[in-house]
Amino acid sequence: MQLAFVASSHAAISPDVYWKTKLPNTQIPKVIKDLLPHSEDDFLDTKKQVYYGLHQHGAWIFHAATEDEIREITNENPAQNDLQLNFLYKPYFFEKELEKGKVINFPSLKNKNEAPFWPRQFVESIPFSSAKIPQILNHFSIDSNSKDAKTIEETVKVCEEPAMKGEKRKCATSLESMVDFGIFMLGTNNVKVITTEVQGENQMVQKYTLKEVELLADGVNMICHKLNYAYAVHFCHGGGGTKTYMVSMIGADGTKVKAVSICHKDTSLWNPKGLPFVVLDAKPGTPSICHFLQDDQIVFLP
């Protein structure tokens, strides 16, 4: 009751102050802090554009894999003809592969989506629904026939898809709504918030050696995947059985990474034609399937 009172009494406070009010014992991750507005001018003068990340595999376990998704991770010059053996890298893997000393092929875990967080009272004045796509495009001065317009429509559509059985989901269009949903999901405001951290920069796929694998949690969590949009929008979900790992690894070029890995223990309700099963040549209900999170994806743990 006290938390709800604080929220309603400070509807117009800044996002970072709202975080500190609702999550007093939780540090704001750098990836969030760097994209917060410092004044009203920071978001009113923001360029009206759509921000893109490099990868979004973590959010797309719910639909059938597209040819573009498969092409992105397939070796164009395979040494063998068997597609299953010729992926340039695998965005999904089995939990048993998370072991010290393992060498994997993987791209940079920097996602490069620099969409800024805007205050909740501001974004809630902008439409966010499939029925109002023309108004959204008009607000951001986006050509209805452009790539950005298609991206806006796709992101909104993802946010309107119903939750799977046993899952809770929400598209957080502000940091404040992410905080509220995290407290609701975990049933407490005593939470830890973690992200992947990358020291160094290399966008090409390279070999990484796993140096340490630490199990942080086995149970409830909330994962927020950043989507392509005109400001920071995160697809947040949880409810299924998961394990959360922190994996320290080093790239062939010296890049140091502390990567969050999420392992889903129950995949029985996932789309059987989804990318995880294409990559692993597996079926729903197989052993735990894991994926790494890029550095702009956020995990809430009790």
C-alpha angles and dihedrals in degrees: 000000000000092000091050090050092051091050094051093044095053103041093140101045120117120272094250093050089048089053092051091048096050098032104032094163097046126089117225108242116242092241088063098039092053092057100045120112115249094196140003090265090061092071102024089058095042114127112260099239142115115259119218133203125204098241138016103174093128093065098045104069090110102068137054114275113260126222089247092055092049092045091052093061100034122103106245092206104041120186090212134036097232106104092205090062097045108065114134086218137342117236088194130048141164120270092243088068091066097093135130112266095024114139118213136179110233142150124240114294090220104109098191095212101143098176106149126234112248125200114268095238088058100046092045088064090061120077117250111183140094089246090061103043092124090055091048092050091047092051091054095037091239122161109244091224096052133104089247091057091052090049092051090051094047093049094049090047092053089051091054097052113114120252120258121247110290093011131112119201141173137169105232108211092183139029089247093058090047090054092048093049092047092054090047093048096048098035092228141068090218094096142146118222118200138178138181113270123208125193108193133015133254123145096186120092111262142162118275125193116214107230102174133010116196125182106220101176143358110200139023121019140146122233122197117198116196113234132205107265145124092271134009110306120167129195101219122189145152143143102114122100109275142166119214119209134183109214122193112203140160128218127226088253092052097262109154118213135183098194128191111223123193119202118197111211096193118046096157093113097045120112106275089217093050123126095257092061093042091053096044098035087232141127134234112283095037121135119297114308118209139192136181122243122232116237095264095056117097133213125199116201129179 
